[in-house]
Amino acid sequence: ETHLDGLRVILARLQQELERTGQPLSIAAHKLIHGGPRLGPVELLTEEAIDEVAAMATVASVHNPPALQGIDALSQLAPDVCQIGVFETGFYTTIPAHAAVYGLPWALAEKYGLRKYGFHGASHRFISQRVGEFLGEPVSKLISCHLGSGTSVAAIKNGMAIDISSGYTPQSGTMMSTRAGDFDPEVLYFLLAKDICSLEEIRRMLNKESGLAGISGIKGGDLRDIEKAAGEGDERARLALDAFCYSIKKYIGAFMVPLEGLDVLVFTGGIGENSPLVRQAVCQGLDWLGVELDPVKNDECRGDALISTPSSKVRVAVLKTNEEIVVVRQAWEYWQSTVDSRWG
């Protein structure tokens, strides 16, 4: 029921394995969504770093508070373990300044770190590494579509992120299960100025009641439920599905400009890996860009697969993401290079 209870069970299980192998538990690696302008890509979770994560809970309200509970619980149960934070935002340090800056007053943006950070960094980092292994050759121009409850599209050139659909928080970018994605921020001013919504009501709306859920009226915005309802003739479910796919397609088109073309388009995440309908809808009409989907391969895809035709100029792949291994590798590299010599 709590992080403390859960980690107590996990550590008991781990202890059995540790005793069998004779290996000590040295490191706990946390995937953290937002550390603001001062933290990342990887950090030792000192009191100061934890305070920064807590400060960003104002805008990362869904992710940072439970992450902090996990850090605290582990501190109580395994106080000698080194806790390391791997930040989702860390993959996007290579995005050029002109793509990350917001058109806000400079002094305000500088003081509070108001700019594009980007999210789903562990997933997009994994895809950037995995795609070359899967295809058996380096990939120069890649668009990675992480489609799940949270959704983002990343432009990756020679393994480095050059743009991302999400911004200061995971709210912006493509439409998501319960988040609206891009929309005019004056809408929020209107709702507040007219006393239609309170600040907390807006937060709940933005995180829990918008996106696919908001348009369709289907609580939780689960794409499987929306696909089913759309197939049964529910017009709002169909509209939600169309709007979701269109928002992804727009970012694919936009990111081909800074990439100066496209070699491979990858679908990943719970929706990207499991919804042939979404993949087909996103790729539909992109033949002029060189995207040719093989409908049979798309429908029959299970696991990692190439779903484009042999003649497609842009290869389209479905790759299963593995965020956990990315977090482990980054934490281990940081431990070896930075922490091990002074941890004792």
Sequence and secondary structure as in RCSB ss.txt:
>XXXX:A:sequence
ETHLDGLRVILARLQQELERTGQPLSIAAHKLIHGGPRLGPVELLTEEAIDEVAAMATVASVHNPPALQGIDALS
QLAPDVCQIGVFETGFYTTIPAHAAVYGLPWALAEKYGLRKYGFHGASHRFISQRVGEFLGEPVSKLISCHLGSG
TSVAAIKNGMAIDISSGYTPQSGTMMSTRAGDFDPEVLYFLLAKDICSLEEIRRMLNKESGLAGISGIKGGDLRD
IEKAAGEGDERARLALDAFCYSIKKYIGAFMVPLEGLDVLVFTGGIGENSPLVRQAVCQGLDWLGVELDPVKNDE
CRGDALISTPSSKVRVAVLKTNEEIVVVRQAWEYWQSTVDSRWG
>XXXX:A:secstr
  HHHHHHHHHHHHHHHHHHHT    EEEEEES  TTT  SEEE  HHHHHHHHHGGGT TTTHHHHHHHHHHHH
HH TTSEEEEEEGGGGGTTS HHHH  SS HHHHHHHT S   S HHHHHHHHHHHHHHHTS  SEEEEEEESSS
EEEEEEETTEEEEES  SSTTSSS  SS   S  THHHHHHHHTTSS HHHHHHHHHHSSHHHHHH  GGG HHH
HHHHHHTT HHHHHHHHHHHHHHHHHHHHHHHHHTS SEEEEEHHHHHH HHHHHHHHTT GGGTB B HHHHHH
  SSEE B TT SBEEEE    HHHHHHHHHHHHIIIIIHHHH 
